[in-house]
């Protein structure tokens, strides 16, 4: 598709007509002064769309944001990190509503025009006494062009904020799309997998936007996996306020296709950033499955390979172990024939027709020693393809995830449990 | 069920009428003198049954053993460790056949009366030049009561041989059942998951035995997981030679039920031993799912929890993290209602109705600090149950599985690739 994207600065603050703000409340760590509460506001009415976790255990803010979206469009998003407000029952819903109310009234909006998101530890009540004194600063801090603070405020075990913004030329007008994302752990495909906020000054109807979001999520966030664990809080929220002055983008037109392509690019860029910043990740691996009989078979193979603990361990070790890859292909439940499977690593054949290929092992090892490489698995049975983005699994990941006891101790100290 | 089991010594050599032998060929490590080739022979004709991996990539010995079982009963089993003879094409089938021929002729049996098994690295040709000079010693070494050597010869990354034998009183006669198993890595439910050999001197028809084996495998080996990776070589082979002198055990009679119960006990004992000796495992965790609407829902919940990298990391850290357990319950695709879920750890409530239970955290921590504990997840929606046996996932597991490069180097040295 013929579109021209230009990277610009500013993340979710880059599109016209958005104000953002972020403050530190001590939710992540009462002792440290880290940003952990963020606000995004559109200055104009806007269209909105969302995609949420398919986990049957849903955090309170997921339930509340879903309900608000059903009632109409959002105009602002409030989000915190450090506590997921998940498995918190009726009190959790009350706290999520309180977060909405705290920003809705001062902004002159209805509660149902606020999207609310939380990310962090599961099962502990929200420390609302830490948030409440900070809403004033959060609201007075609203300013244009400060998207970077939102990206910082939503991260948890991420090592860096992740944001992107682009300008895209749609004929008569240029529109901007900005986004930020947090990821790190509990990352596995099956609906958007983390918190992701995207703003745009394009003029798109809610229905049109909803369709574009679902399609783009399927080709970006649903294609990544770090540890195979799907979160209770995964949320993607997209706001489109038309501030660019572009006339409404009509469904199925040329501009609509270009806008979707640009949105897809932004989501894929953010999704890949999530994998690259996965918990204790050292490798970014793109797995292309080709030649499957049907799309679903290609997907099953990609997921089995990208989620296998043994395959991911070998990537961590820089071992071009095609035997472990084909063993995961075999148990994927896709219809495959062992004797037809080819596996290329970094463009070099590692396995041809289910057997060791003649490429010298040291040549393959030097490819897998790199921080990023591609694997192509050709089933040679049809024409369906699927691509996924995965990481290695490191001893440090497990070390890092051994205990969340400190959170419980803090919650006890705070009188929350 | 009213049966009396007595533990006896001798593993697969304990039942009457079986000879065993094992030698070291240097397949595992040419420098070390470890047992890696084993033989089990029934002195009498016998019934036999098998269960095999459902991985679509099947090792050559799996294909050969399956073909032999379709032609009639087995009377001997030859098995090696150190090389899986998987993804080895036509040469792999030739090598598996050659292993059968090497023992069939001297024993006066047909090739199709031999079961053949391999376990070890995938994708490298069998180093037959190491096995061939040792078949003579293997055959002349056949003796009664030496099952322990077979258990030793089949292990790879296991830390210890695993075997069990029992005597069971079936009214007029006592019969014996002996078994050994190797496991350690690539252990995940969905058909038997490793090599397991079981001998018995009971008198059971092949059809009757086949049915009992499938039923017992379902309730033992299909209930365990270590790393969620299903091997290409998983095989359970059972021989029943009637040497106890007991009259044929008829289908559906009291003795048949007792025999099945005893066989199930042996398989479950071996399956649990596999988990306890999983690669770099420090915890043995029994997960009971109760109150599901249907059996399949209970199974989905148990598998999601037992395979979750985050849950397994928390077990490794001795963290009674019910939040991670319920998050896996949520993404299991079972029909669950968050607000009905109870989770007990070591008999103490950790989560009631989807919320934090009042049990002090330190009480739960002292339970999870133990090397073995039980978790009960009650969905409170019906009466279907499912139990699985799982382990933690340790940083050392990943370290251990980072590279199999040494095998490739050896194969290159041997002129095999």
Contacts between the chains, C-beta under 8 A, distances in Angstrom:
chain1	res1	chain2	res2	distance
A	54	B	331	7.4
A	55	B	327	6.7
A	55	B	330	4.1
A	55	B	331	4.6
A	56	B	329	7.8
A	56	B	330	4.5
A	56	B	331	7.3
A	56	B	332	8.0
A	56	B	334	7.9
A	56	B	335	7.9
A	56	B	336	5.4
A	56	B	337	7.9
A	56	B	338	6.7
A	57	B	326	5.5
A	57	B	327	5.9
A	57	B	329	6.6
A	57	B	330	3.0
A	57	B	331	7.8
A	57	B	336	7.7
A	57	B	338	4.8
A	57	B	341	8.0
A	57	B	354	7.5
A	58	B	330	7.6
A	58	B	338	7.4
A	86	B	323	7.2
A	86	B	327	7.5
A	87	B	323	6.1
A	87	B	326	5.9
A	87	B	338	7.1
A	87	B	351	7.3
A	87	B	354	5.5
A	87	B	355	6.3
A	87	B	356	7.5
A	88	B	355	7.2
A	89	B	339	7.3
A	89	B	353	7.6
A	89	B	354	6.7
A	89	B	355	4.9
A	121	B	323	6.7
A	122	B	323	3.2
A	122	B	324	7.0
A	122	B	326	7.3
A	122	B	327	5.9
A	123	B	322	6.4
A	123	B	323	3.6
A	123	B	326	7.5
A	123	B	351	7.4
A	123	B	355	7.9
A	123	B	356	5.6
A	124	B	323	7.9
A	124	B	356	7.3
A	185	B	310	6.8
A	186	B	310	6.5
A	186	B	327	7.1
A	188	B	331	7.9
A	190	B	331	7.2
A	227	B	309	4.3
A	227	B	310	6.3
A	228	B	307	7.7
A	228	B	308	7.4
A	228	B	309	5.9
A	229	B	308	5.5
A	229	B	309	6.0
A	229	B	310	4.8
A	229	B	324	7.9
A	229	B	327	7.0
A	229	B	328	7.0
A	229	B	331	7.6
A	230	B	327	7.6
A	230	B	330	7.8
A	230	B	331	4.0
A	231	B	327	7.0
A	232	B	327	5.2
A	232	B	330	6.1
A	307	B	228	7.7
A	308	B	228	7.4
A	308	B	229	5.5
A	309	B	227	4.4
A	309	B	228	5.9
A	309	B	229	6.0
A	309	B	309	7.2
A	309	B	393	7.2
A	309	B	397	7.6
A	309	B	398	7.7
A	309	B	401	7.7
A	310	B	185	6.8
A	310	B	186	6.5
A	310	B	227	6.3
A	310	B	229	4.7
A	310	B	401	5.7
A	312	B	398	8.0
A	313	B	397	7.4
A	313	B	398	4.7
A	313	B	401	3.8
A	313	B	402	5.8
A	314	B	401	6.7
A	314	B	402	6.7
A	314	B	403	6.8
A	314	B	404	7.3
A	316	B	398	6.1
A	316	B	402	5.6
A	317	B	401	7.4
A	317	B	402	2.6
A	317	B	403	4.0
A	318	B	402	7.8
A	318	B	403	7.2
A	319	B	402	6.4
A	319	B	403	4.0
A	319	B	404	6.2
A	319	B	405	5.7
A	321	B	403	7.7
A	321	B	404	5.8
A	322	B	123	6.4
A	323	B	86	7.2
A	323	B	87	6.1
A	323	B	121	6.7
A	323	B	122	3.2
A	323	B	123	3.6
A	323	B	124	7.9
A	323	B	404	7.5
A	324	B	122	7.0
A	324	B	229	7.9
A	326	B	57	5.5
A	326	B	87	5.8
A	326	B	122	7.3
A	326	B	123	7.5
A	327	B	55	6.6
A	327	B	57	5.9
A	327	B	86	7.5
A	327	B	122	5.9
A	327	B	186	7.1
A	327	B	229	7.0
A	327	B	230	7.7
A	327	B	231	6.9
A	327	B	232	5.1
A	328	B	229	7.0
A	329	B	56	7.8
A	329	B	57	6.5
A	330	B	55	4.0
A	330	B	56	4.5
A	330	B	57	2.9
A	330	B	58	7.6
A	330	B	230	7.8
A	330	B	232	6.0
A	331	B	54	7.4
A	331	B	55	4.6
A	331	B	56	7.3
A	331	B	57	7.8
A	331	B	188	7.8
A	331	B	190	7.1
A	331	B	229	7.5
A	331	B	230	4.0
A	332	B	56	8.0
A	334	B	56	7.9
A	335	B	56	7.9
A	336	B	56	5.4
A	336	B	57	7.7
A	337	B	56	7.9
A	338	B	56	6.7
A	338	B	57	4.7
A	338	B	58	7.3
A	338	B	87	7.1
A	339	B	89	7.2
A	341	B	57	8.0
A	351	B	87	7.2
A	351	B	123	7.3
A	353	B	89	7.6
A	354	B	57	7.5
A	354	B	87	5.5
A	354	B	89	6.7
A	355	B	87	6.3
A	355	B	88	7.2
A	355	B	89	4.9
A	355	B	123	7.8
A	356	B	87	7.5
A	356	B	123	5.6
A	356	B	124	7.2
A	356	B	417	5.6
A	361	B	405	7.2
A	361	B	408	5.0
A	361	B	409	7.8
A	361	B	412	7.2
A	365	B	405	7.1
A	393	B	309	7.2
A	393	B	398	5.9
A	394	B	398	6.3
A	395	B	395	3.3
A	395	B	396	7.1
A	395	B	398	4.7
A	395	B	399	5.1
A	396	B	395	7.1
A	397	B	309	7.7
A	397	B	313	7.4
A	397	B	398	7.8
A	398	B	309	7.8
A	398	B	313	4.7
A	398	B	316	6.1
A	398	B	393	5.9
A	398	B	394	6.3
A	398	B	395	4.6
A	398	B	397	7.8
A	398	B	398	6.8
A	399	B	395	5.1
A	400	B	313	8.0
A	401	B	309	7.7
A	401	B	310	5.7
A	401	B	313	3.8
A	401	B	314	6.7
A	401	B	317	7.4
A	402	B	313	5.7
A	402	B	314	6.7
A	402	B	316	5.5
A	402	B	317	2.6
A	402	B	318	7.8
A	402	B	319	6.4
A	403	B	314	6.8
A	403	B	317	4.0
A	403	B	318	7.2
A	403	B	319	4.0
A	403	B	321	7.7
A	404	B	314	7.3
A	404	B	319	6.2
A	404	B	321	5.9
A	404	B	323	7.5
A	405	B	319	5.7
A	405	B	361	7.3
A	405	B	365	7.2
A	408	B	361	5.1
A	409	B	361	7.9
A	412	B	361	7.3
A	417	B	356	5.7
